[in-house]
Amino acid sequence: MGKKLLTGLLISATALLLLGLILLFSYPAIYDRETSLMRGSQVFKQWVEPDMPVYMKYHFFTYVNADRFLKGQDEKPEVKEVGVLSYREYQKKTDIKYQKRAQKVSYYNNKWYVFDAETSSMAETDTVVIPNILLFTILSSAPNSIERSILEKLINEWNTNATRRNGVSPFFEVGAADFLWGLKDNVLLSLLSPIIGGPTKFGIQTNNSNDGLYQVFTGKRHGNHNRGLVSAWNGERSLDYWSCDAANMLNGTDGSIFPVEMRRSPRLYVFNTQMCRSLFLEAQSGEEDVQGLSLTRYQTTPELFQVDFEDNMCFCEGGDVDRCLGDGLLDVSDCYEDRVSKVLDEDVQMSVIVSGPEFLYASNQTIESIVGFNPNPEIHNSFMNIHKPSGVLLSGAKRIQLNTRLTKFQLNSMSSVPDNWSYILPLFWAEEVLHVDEGVVQSIKSSEKFSLTMTVVSIVLTGLGFLLLLAAIFALIFTTSEESEVYVVNVDRKGEKQPLLVK
């Protein structure tokens, strides 16, 4: 074989081998960079300002026998679900800062909501009759019995008609959107404002706001296997609402993004600020196919709020199961009192209890305490469908019910109830729903196809380069062997030539 041909073969083999090895080892690093939460990565833009179709839907109850219930004529309150107010949810992360050599990132996740008539079944101005959580919060927050008595006297004077459902009665009639966002002046606050000052509007939810400062792992240097996991919230690495360290741990992600190549773990943890704790969802058997992508479904189970379940005991006061409200109910009053008190710079006492919609997974006694409730896991359960290789949440629904406990105060409108009376009453239930987005599906498919192509090309180039290198080596050995043969010519007397091979 000619030297030029042999040299060309060696160069080609080396080039192919090096190119294949470079692709084989450099592409995973590039992929890790582009799927991390690093600024400028492909994932970063979608993470900062996601454009997937998310809707926040509020399901309202109206109390059809509020007056009869307070008078003791009806043993139980009766509710009717009157409709859904649906809002398109938008998000944008702000004040993004990197720490620990960009292995962690902190941010505020700002959310705002725009009413969507097409997916709503009621108007924002439609009214509902609901428990007056503001009234009971103000009475409970009175610093002493004297001031509470003054408040009770004022409320009795203002509420001259005990059956009138207004802002100074235990149940009041209010526009659904007004109750959520505080769009109009509240009757009770308007009466109190000239006396004690303060705002005149009250809403149970906030719009264009955030739920605190998050710090999460970016995935850098860990192959994105810890991407999105919460490291700290509001500057703290744990909560302080519950009775033991395990219950106060910040487990999982914020629910918007997950690590790549997730293992088939039986549990998926999500830190939820509305519930003031980390929640767990259980993996369901089998995979779900969505437009050609294999998804793992995680959903809540009865154990999540089961008081005698080992992982839940610390969510009871003092870790004592007997001091819990019962299965299916979680008292988060301390958590919300702390948040509201910091905002108002005053001590606030309030009752906030969360549960599954229509008391899903609660005891029969709790469910039957409200006439009209019929929980159904098919429509009331929370779930997430996740593409585990990419760690992308493709669809899901986070469902939660907000409740409050009413207790007896010296109000004319509550004169018929016993002194030790208390009752847990629902306000509404909400679901944050993510629908499958075609663009995200195609993006995942394209990414998988490109990754597969790059892997195949790198292996082919590496293999071809290796084969050509072997061929070049064998050719070099063969050529060297030929050139090393030396001939000695022996001439006899007759002039004959006899070759003698000398090695």
C-alpha positions, 0 to 999 in steps of 0.5 A, spaced: 500 500 500 502 506 498 505 511 503 500 517 501 494 512 501 496 509 508 497 516 511 490 518 508 487 512 511 490 513 518 488 521 518 481 519 516 481 514 522 484 518 527 479 524 525 473 520 525 475 516 532 476 523 535 470 526 532 466 520 534 469 521 541 468 528 542 460 527 540 459 521 545 462 525 551 461 532 549 453 532 547 451 529 554 455 535 557 451 540 552 445 537 554 445 537 561 447 545 560 441 546 556 436 542 560 438 545 567 436 552 570 442 556 568 440 562 565 440 562 557 439 554 557 433 552 553 429 550 559 430 557 562 426 561 558 420 556 559 421 556 566 421 563 567 415 565 564 411 558 562 406 559 556 403 552 558 395 553 558 394 553 566 387 555 569 385 556 576 378 554 577 374 556 583 368 551 585 363 555 589 358 553 595 352 557 597 348 555 603 341 554 602 339 553 609 344 558 613 338 562 617 335 555 619 342 552 621 343 558 626 337 558 629 337 550 630 331 549 626 336 544 621 341 540 625 346 540 619 348 546 614 346 544 606 350 547 601 349 547 593 355 547 588 353 553 584 358 554 579 365 555 577 369 561 576 375 560 571 381 564 570 387 563 566 393 563 570 400 567 568 406 566 571 413 570 571 419 568 576 422 575 578 429 577 582 432 571 579 439 570 583 444 564 582 448 562 588 453 556 590 457 557 583 450 557 580 448 550 583 442 554 586 438 559 584 433 564 588 427 567 585 419 569 586 414 566 582 409 572 581 402 569 579 396 573 576 389 571 574 385 573 568 377 571 568 376 566 562 368 566 561 369 561 556 371 556 561 367 558 567 360 556 568 358 563 572 359 570 572 364 574 577 358 578 579 353 572 581 352 571 589 353 566 594 351 565 601 358 563 605 360 563 612 363 570 614 370 568 615 372 575 616 367 577 621 370 571 626 377 572 624 376 579 627 372 577 633 377 572 634 383 577 634 381 581 639 386 582 644 382 581 650 375 580 652 373 587 653 375 589 646 371 583 644 365 585 648 365 592 645 366 589 638 360 584 639 356 590 641 357 594 635 356 588 630 349 587 634 347 594 633 349 594 626 346 587 624 339 589 626 336 584 622 339 577 624 336 574 618 339 579 613 345 576 610 350 582 610 357 583 611 356 583 619 352 577 619 355 570 620 353 568 613 353 573 608 351 574 601 357 576 596 359 576 589 363 570 588 369 574 585 368 580 590 369 574 595 376 572 592 379 578 590 376 584 594 373 588 589 368 592 593 368 595 600 367 590 605 361 592 609 364 590 616 371 593 614 367 600 612 364 600 619 370 599 623 375 603 619 373 610 622 373 607 629 380 602 628 382 604 621 385 599 616 383 597 609 376 597 607 377 591 602 377 584 603 379 578 599 380 571 601 385 570 595 391 575 592 392 577 585 398 579 582 402 576 587 407 571 590 408 566 595 415 567 598 422 567 596 424 560 593 431 557 593 432 551 588 437 547 585 439 548 578 442 541 576 449 544 575 454 539 576 449 533 578 446 532 571 440 535 573 438 529 577 437 534 583 434 540 578 428 544 581 429 541 588 427 546 594 433 548 598 430 553 602 424 558 602 424 565 605 431 564 607 429 558 611 431 551 610 425 548 614 418 550 616 417 551 624 409 550 623 409 543 625 411 539 632 417 535 629 423 536 624 420 531 619 414 534 618 417 541 617 422 539 612 422 542 605 421 536 600 421 535 593 420 541 588 415 547 587 411 542 582 413 546 576 419 542 574 422 536 576 429 532 575 431 529 569 431 521 568 426 520 575 427 514 578 421 509 579 420 512 586 413 510 589 412 517 592 413 524 589 414 530 593 412 537 592 412 543 597 406 546 597 405 553 600 398 553 600 398 547 605 404 549 609 407 543 608 410 538 603 405 533 600 407 526 597 403 523 591 403 515 589 405 513 583 400 509 579 401 502 576 403 502 568 404 508 564 399 513 560 400 514 553 399 521 551 401 523 543 406 518 543 410 520 550 410 515 556 407 518 562 407 516 569 401 518 573 402 520 580 396 522 585 394 523 592 391 517 596 388 517 603 394 516 607 396 523 605 391 526 611 390 520 615 392 522 622 394 515 624 399 514 618 406 514 621 408 520 616 402 525 618 403 524 626 407 530 627 401 535 623 397 534 629 398 539 635 404 536 639 404 530 635 398 527 639 393 524 634 387 525 639 388 532 638 388 532 630 381 534 627 380 527 624 382 524 617 382 528 611 383 535 615 389 539 616 389 545 620 393 550 618 391 556 622 398 557 625 401 558 618 396 563 615 396 567 622 403 567 621 403 570 614 397 575 615 400 577 622 407 579 618 403 583 613 398 587 617 404 587 623 398 585 628 397 579 631 391 575 628 387 569 630 384 565 624 381 559 623 383 556 616 383 548 615 384 545 608 382 538 605 380 535 599 374 537 595 368 535 599 372 532 604 375 527 600 378 521 604 375 524 610 371 520 615 364 519 614 362 523 620 365 529 617 363 528 610 356 527 612 356 533 617 355 537 610 348 536 606 350 536 599 357 533 599 359 527 595 366 526 594 369 522 588 376 521 587 375 521 579 373 529 579 376 531 586 383 527 587 390 531 585 394 528 580 400 529 576 402 526 569 410 527 568 414 525 562 420 522 567 426 522 562 425 530 561 422 531 568 416 535 565 409 535 567 405 535 561 398 535 565 395 535 572 390 538 577 392 540 584 385 540 588 384 543 595 378 545 599 378 551 604 374 551 610 374 555 616 371 553 623 365 557 626 365 558 634 360 561 638 360 569 640 355 573 643 352 575 637 344 576 637 344 572 630 348 566 634 343 566 640 340 559 638 346 555 638 350 552 644 355 556 648 360 550 646 358 550 639 363 549 633 362 547 626 367 546 620 364 549 614 367 549 607 368 556 603 370 553 596 374 548 593 379 550 587 383 546 582 389 549 578 389 545 572 394 544 567 392 541 560 397 538 555 400 543 550 401 540 543 408 545 543 411 542 549 409 535 546 413 536 540 419 539 543 420 533 547 419 529 541 424 533 537 429 533 543 429 526 544 429 524 537 435 529 536 439 526 542 438 519 539 440 521 533 447 524 536 448 518 540 447 514 534 452 518 530 457 519 535 457 511 536 457 510 528 463 515 527 467 512 533 466 505 531 468 507 523 474 510 526 476 505 530 475 500 524 479 504 519 484 505 525 485 497 525 485 497 518 491 502 517 495 498 523 494 492 519 496 495 513 502 498 516 504 492 519 503 488 512 507 494 508 513 494 513 513 486 513 514 486 505 519 492 505 523 488 510 525 482 506 532 483 503 535 479 497 542 476 497 544 474 490 549 468 489 552 467 482 555 461 481 560 459 476 555 458 470 552 465 471 546 462 474 542 467 479 539 463 486 535 468 490 537 467 498 532 470 502 535 473 508 531 475 514 
